[in-house]
Amino acid sequence: MIEASIGAVPGLLLSFLVASAIVSGLTVLAAKALKKPPLLPAVLSVAVVGILAVTLLPSGAGIDTGQCDAGTPRHVLTSSSALLNIALFIPASALAVVLSRRPVTTAAAFVILSGGIEFFQAVLPVGRSCSFTDMTANSIGTLVGVGVATVWLKQNRRLLGRPFRDLLWGTAIGILGVAALAGIFHSQVTAVDVVSIDDQRRDYVDSVDGSDQWIAEAAEGVFGKGTVVEQTSAELEGARSLITATTNRGTVSGWWPDRTLKQAWSSDDKGDTGTFDQAQALRQGDAYASKWFPDSVAGSKKRVRELGEGNDPTAPYMISYRRYVNDVMMPMRLDITVTKAGRIMGFTSSPEKDPGLPKVTLEEGAAKRIASQLSGKKATSALLLAQRISGQWRPVWLIGVNDADVFVDAVTGKSVTPDA
């Protein structure tokens, strides 16, 4: 444990020896000037220097500056770092009690010292970790040292120095010190729960277990055999994760644990020269959609159109799937791009389930008149579709007025703005 601590802090041993020599030398001179025995104060000064060296010298294992782990102390009596903190505070607190014969005041002083050390670990860019677990371990070490020294004093029949005054002073120092530390921590330090964060991270890793294999299989299904996944990423969005795979042939993404694909696009985004007409492209895309998006295909209307302008022999086809319930276009979307050589170039999918909607009472003509009145322009097109309005699905008329759109609730006739 000691070797690990020395190795984790570069220059710890040398810094401790140099600082101990300087501080203990000054302490000896001060004791002689006061005509006091110098040995015990010198040893106490070395013990305090040891605490400061181990806890404040720069390291590289801390959390972000300005933060402190305020989680419930865990493994205080089992982790090596906590045991080291306990061991660090025992000698110094015991020596202080033997020297001063004031155990309560000593305990309060060392608890405040512990809090001060953790505060400086939090605010100074020294790569150290402030934590409530360390404060707890330091306090345990302090109480053990104070207790051992108090027992030793009684066994050797050395009276405590003014016990009642020690109790009053110690209590006052403890209360004021803790209040001051609480104030500066509250104003200068952000409390985090590192253990909970680690647990959440571990739970998230467990929650996406298996997603790599699924997205790899999906990528091969999109781009064909020989597809090699080069990199995957996971991004949490609400209760599900967006899994994205970058392959040697393109990218594909989908939702986990839903196992629904969202989008894919080939790195070869140029159309192919081929002989496929619209009917052939539709059959090719339909076979692919039926395999990978059966829920979106069921009950949907299909439309195929050629992308590009003119007689471009490489222009691909776009096959769109839309589902209508009571003439209202549902939020499900599926668009598949097929080249004239029959290659699936890519797709975009929004496999939204059909929402329940109130009955439409506003006809197209009335919706156009409302849109014209609202915009002062002539309505040119109308489309009835499901839209989220303030979090609720509603039937909405999308009215085109020249180069703008107006949304009108198909039940109330009021102008609405769909959610982003």
C-alpha positions in Angstrom: 0.0 0.0 0.0 2.8 2.4 0.9 4.8 1.5 -2.2 1.8 2.1 -4.4 1.2 5.5 -2.8 4.9 6.5 -3.3 4.7 5.3 -6.9 1.5 7.2 -7.6 3.0 10.6 -6.5 6.2 11.5 -8.3 8.9 12.9 -5.9 6.9 12.0 -2.7 9.7 10.5 -0.7 12.2 13.2 -1.6 9.7 16.0 -0.9 8.8 14.5 2.4 12.4 14.2 3.5 13.3 17.7 2.5 10.1 19.2 4.1 10.5 17.1 7.3 14.1 18.3 7.7 13.2 21.9 7.3 10.0 21.9 9.5 11.4 19.7 12.2 14.5 21.8 12.4 12.5 25.0 12.8 10.3 23.2 15.4 13.4 22.2 17.4 14.7 25.8 17.4 11.3 27.1 18.5 11.0 24.5 21.3 14.5 25.4 22.6 13.6 29.1 22.5 10.6 28.4 24.6 12.7 26.1 26.9 10.5 23.1 26.0 11.6 19.5 25.2 12.1 19.4 21.5 11.8 15.7 20.6 8.0 15.3 20.8 7.2 18.5 18.9 9.7 17.6 16.2 8.3 14.1 15.7 4.7 15.6 15.6 5.8 18.1 12.9 7.3 15.2 10.8 4.0 13.3 11.1 2.0 16.3 10.0 4.4 16.9 7.0 3.8 13.3 6.1 0.0 13.8 6.0 0.4 16.9 3.8 2.9 15.3 1.5 0.8 12.2 0.8 -2.5 14.2 0.4 -1.5 17.4 -1.4 1.5 16.7 -3.7 0.5 16.6 -7.4 -0.7 13.3 -8.8 -2.6 12.2 -11.8 -5.6 10.2 -10.5 -8.1 12.9 -9.5 -11.5 13.9 -10.7 -12.2 17.2 -12.3 -11.1 20.3 -10.5 -13.9 22.0 -8.5 -15.7 18.7 -7.7 -15.9 16.4 -4.7 -17.2 12.9 -4.4 -20.1 13.3 -1.9 -21.3 9.8 -2.2 -22.0 7.6 0.8 -18.6 6.3 2.2 -18.0 2.8 0.9 -15.1 0.3 1.7 -13.7 2.6 4.3 -12.1 -0.3 6.2 -11.3 -2.4 3.1 -9.8 -0.2 0.4 -6.1 0.4 0.4 -6.4 4.2 -0.1 -8.9 4.5 2.9 -6.7 2.4 5.1 -3.7 4.6 4.2 -5.7 7.7 5.2 -6.6 6.1 8.5 -2.9 5.1 9.1 -1.7 8.6 8.2 -3.8 10.3 10.9 -3.2 8.0 13.8 0.4 8.9 14.7 -0.1 12.7 14.3 -3.3 12.8 16.4 -1.8 10.6 19.1 1.3 12.6 19.4 -0.7 15.8 19.5 -2.8 14.5 22.4 0.3 13.3 24.3 1.9 16.7 23.8 -1.1 18.9 24.6 -3.2 16.6 26.8 -6.3 18.0 25.2 -8.0 15.1 23.3 -11.3 16.9 22.3 -9.5 19.9 21.0 -7.0 17.7 19.1 -9.8 15.6 17.6 -11.6 18.8 16.4 -8.4 20.3 14.9 -7.5 17.2 13.0 -11.0 16.7 11.6 -10.9 20.3 10.4 -7.4 19.7 8.9 -8.9 16.7 7.1 -11.7 18.9 5.6 -9.2 21.5 4.6 -7.1 19.0 2.8 -10.1 17.7 0.9 -11.1 21.2 0.0 -7.6 22.0 -1.4 -7.7 18.7 -3.3 -10.9 19.8 -4.9 -10.0 23.4 -5.9 -6.3 23.1 -6.7 -5.2 21.6 -10.1 -3.0 19.0 -8.5 -4.8 15.9 -9.9 -6.1 14.8 -6.5 -9.6 13.5 -5.6 -11.7 15.1 -2.9 -14.1 12.6 -1.4 -16.3 12.2 1.7 -14.9 8.7 2.0 -11.4 10.1 2.5 -12.8 12.6 5.1 -14.4 9.7 6.9 -11.2 7.6 6.8 -9.2 10.6 8.1 -11.6 11.1 10.9 -11.5 7.4 11.9 -7.7 7.7 12.0 -7.9 10.8 14.2 -10.3 9.2 16.7 -8.2 6.1 16.9 -5.0 8.1 17.5 -6.8 10.3 20.1 -8.3 7.3 21.8 -4.9 5.4 22.0 -3.1 8.5 23.3 -5.8 9.2 25.9 -5.6 5.6 27.2 -1.8 5.8 27.3 -2.0 9.0 29.3 -4.4 7.5 31.9 -2.3 4.3 32.2 0.8 6.4 32.8 -1.1 8.6 35.3 -0.6 11.7 33.4 -3.6 14.0 34.0 -5.5 15.6 31.1 -5.1 19.4 30.9 -8.2 21.1 32.1 -10.8 18.6 30.8 -13.8 20.9 31.0 -12.0 23.7 29.1 -10.8 21.2 26.6 -14.4 20.0 26.0 -15.6 23.6 25.6 -12.8 24.6 23.3 -12.9 21.4 21.3 -16.7 21.6 20.8 -16.5 25.3 19.8 -13.6 24.8 17.4 -15.4 21.7 15.9 -18.7 23.5 15.3 -17.2 26.7 13.9 -14.7 24.7 11.7 -17.3 22.4 10.3 -19.6 25.3 9.6 -16.8 27.2 7.8 -15.9 24.2 5.8 -19.5 23.6 4.8 -19.8 27.2 3.6 -16.7 27.2 1.4 -17.5 23.7 0.1 -21.0 24.8 -0.8 -19.8 28.0 -2.6 -16.7 26.6 -4.3 -17.1 22.9 -4.9 -19.6 20.9 -6.9 -20.8 17.7 -5.2 -20.9 14.6 -7.3 -21.5 10.9 -6.5 -18.7 9.1 -8.3 -19.9 5.6 -7.2 -23.4 6.3 -8.5 -22.0 7.6 -11.7 -19.8 4.5 -12.1 -22.8 2.3 -11.3 -24.9 4.1 -13.9 -22.1 3.8 -16.4 -21.8 0.1 -15.7 -25.6 -0.3 -16.0 -25.5 1.5 -19.3 -22.7 -0.8 -20.6 -24.7 -3.8 -19.5 -27.9 -2.4 -21.2 -26.2 -2.2 -24.6 -24.6 -5.6 -24.3 -25.3 -7.5 -27.5 -25.9 -4.3 -29.6 -22.5 -4.6 -31.4 -23.4 -8.0 -32.7 -26.8 -6.9 -33.8 -25.6 -3.8 -35.6 -22.9 -5.8 -37.3 -25.5 -8.3 -38.6 -27.7 -5.4 -39.7 -24.7 -3.8 -41.5 -24.1 -7.0 -43.4 -27.8 -7.2 -44.3 -27.7 -3.7 -45.7 -24.3 -3.7 -47.5 -23.9 -7.4 -48.2 -21.3 -10.1 -47.3 -17.8 -8.9 -46.7 -19.0 -5.9 -44.7 -16.5 -5.2 -41.9 -17.4 -3.1 -38.9 -14.6 -0.6 -38.2 -16.2 1.3 -35.3 -19.4 1.4 -33.2 -20.8 4.1 -30.9 -23.7 4.3 -28.6 -25.6 7.4 -27.7 -28.3 7.4 -25.0 -31.5 9.1 -25.9 -34.2 8.7 -23.3 -34.8 5.1 -22.4 -33.1 3.7 -25.5 -29.7 4.0 -27.3 -28.8 4.9 -30.8 -26.2 2.4 -32.0 -24.1 3.5 -35.0 -21.7 1.3 -36.9 -19.1 2.6 -39.4 -18.1 -0.1 -41.8 -15.8 -0.4 -44.9 -18.9 0.1 -47.0 -20.9 2.8 -45.2 -22.6 3.6 -42.0 -25.8 2.2 -40.4 -27.6 3.2 -37.2 -30.5 1.8 -35.2 -32.3 1.8 -31.9 -31.4 -0.5 -29.0 -33.0 -2.5 -27.3 -35.8 -1.9 -29.9 -33.7 -3.5 -32.6 -35.1 -1.2 -35.2 -32.9 0.4 -37.9 -33.0 4.1 -38.3 -30.7 5.0 -41.2 -28.0 3.7 -43.4 -26.0 5.1 -46.3 -23.4 3.6 -48.5 -19.9 5.2 -48.8 -20.4 4.6 -52.5 -23.0 7.3 -52.8 -22.9 7.5 -56.6 -25.7 6.0 -58.6 -25.0 2.9 -60.7 -25.5 2.5 -64.4 -28.1 -0.2 -64.9 -31.3 -1.4 -66.5 -33.7 -1.4 -63.6 -36.9 0.4 -64.2 -39.3 1.6 -61.5 -41.1 -1.7 -61.2 -37.9 -3.6 -60.8 -36.6 -1.1 -58.3 -39.8 -1.4 -56.4 -39.6 -5.2 -56.2 -36.0 -5.0 -55.0 -36.7 -2.4 -52.4 -39.9 -4.1 -51.3 -38.1 -7.4 -50.7 -35.5 -5.6 -48.6 -38.1 -3.6 -46.7 -40.2 -6.7 -46.0 -37.2 -8.4 -44.4 -35.9 -5.5 -42.3 -39.0 -3.3 -41.7 -42.0 -5.6 -41.7 -43.9 -3.5 -39.2 -43.5 -0.4 -41.4 -44.4 -2.2 -44.6 -47.6 -3.7 -43.2 -50.6 -1.6 -44.4 -48.5 1.0 -46.0 -48.9 2.7 -49.4 -45.8 2.5 -51.6 -44.5 5.2 -54.0 -41.5 5.0 -56.2 -39.9 7.9 -58.0 -36.6 8.6 -59.8 -34.2 11.0 -58.2 -32.3 13.6 -60.3 -33.3 15.4 -63.4 -33.3 14.4 -67.1 -32.3 11.1 -68.4 -29.4 10.4 -66.0 -28.6 6.7 -66.4 -27.2 6.6 -62.9 -30.1 8.4 -61.1 -31.3 6.1 -58.3 -34.9 5.4 -57.3 -36.5 6.4 -54.0 -39.2 4.1 -52.6 -41.4 5.6 -49.9 -43.6 3.8 -47.5 -46.4 5.8 -45.8 -49.4 4.4 -43.7 -52.8 6.1 -43.6 -55.5 5.6 -41.0 -58.8 7.3 -41.7 -57.0 9.3 -44.4 -54.5 10.7 -41.8 -50.9 10.0 -42.7 -49.3 8.3 -39.7 -45.9 9.3 -38.3 -44.2 6.1 -39.5 -41.6 6.9 -42.3 -39.5 4.6 -44.5 -37.6 5.7 -47.6 -35.2 3.3 -49.4 -32.9 4.3 -52.2 -32.2 1.7 -54.9 -29.7 2.2 -57.8 -30.5 1.2 -61.4 -28.2 -1.8 -60.8 -30.4 -3.0 -58.0 -28.1 -2.0 -55.2 -29.5 -0.7 -51.9 -27.7 2.6 -51.5 -29.3 3.5 -48.2 -32.5 4.2 -46.2 -34.0 6.3 -43.5 -36.6 4.9 -41.1 -38.8 6.3 -38.4 -40.7 3.2 -37.1 -43.2 5.2 -35.0 -46.3 3.3 -33.9 -49.6 4.5 -35.1 -51.0 6.8 -32.4 -54.7 7.1 -31.4 -56.2 10.3 -32.8 -59.5 12.1 -32.3 -61.9 12.1 -35.2 -61.3 14.7 -37.9 -64.0 17.3 -38.1 -62.4 20.0 -40.3 -62.5 19.3 -44.1 -59.8 20.3 -46.5 -61.6 23.3 -47.9 -62.2 24.8 -44.5 -58.6 24.2 -43.5 -57.4 26.0 -46.6 -59.7 29.0 -45.9 -58.4 29.2 -42.4 -54.8 29.0 -43.6 -55.4 31.8 -46.2 -57.0 34.0 -43.5 -54.0 33.4 -41.2 -51.3 34.0 -43.8 -53.0 36.5 -46.1 -51.9 34.2 -49.0 -53.6 31.7 -51.3 -53.5 28.1 -50.1 -51.9 25.9 -52.8 -51.7 22.4 -51.2 -53.1 20.4 -48.3 -51.9 17.2 -46.4 -53.6 15.6 -43.5 -51.1 14.0 -41.1 -50.5 13.1 -37.4 -48.3 15.6 -35.5 -47.3 16.0 -31.9 -48.7 19.2 -30.5 -47.4 20.0 -26.9 -46.6 16.3 -26.5 -50.0 15.0 -27.7 -50.7 13.4 -31.1 -53.2 15.3 -33.1 -54.6 15.2 -36.7 -53.3 18.3 -38.4 -53.7 19.9 -41.8 -50.4 20.9 -43.4 -51.4 23.7 -45.7 -48.9 25.1 -48.2 -49.3 28.9 -48.9 -46.8 29.9 -51.5 -43.4 29.3 -50.0 -44.6 28.7 -46.4 -46.5 26.2 -44.4 -49.5 26.7 -42.0 -50.5 24.0 -39.6 -54.2 23.8 -38.6 -55.7 21.4 -36.1 -58.1 19.2 -37.9 -60.5 19.1 -35.0 -60.5 22.6 -33.5 -59.5 24.6 -36.6 -56.9 26.5 -34.6 -53.4 27.3 -35.8 -50.9 25.1 -34.2 -47.1 24.6 -34.1 -45.8 21.0 -34.2 -43.2 19.9 -31.6 -39.7 19.9 -32.8 
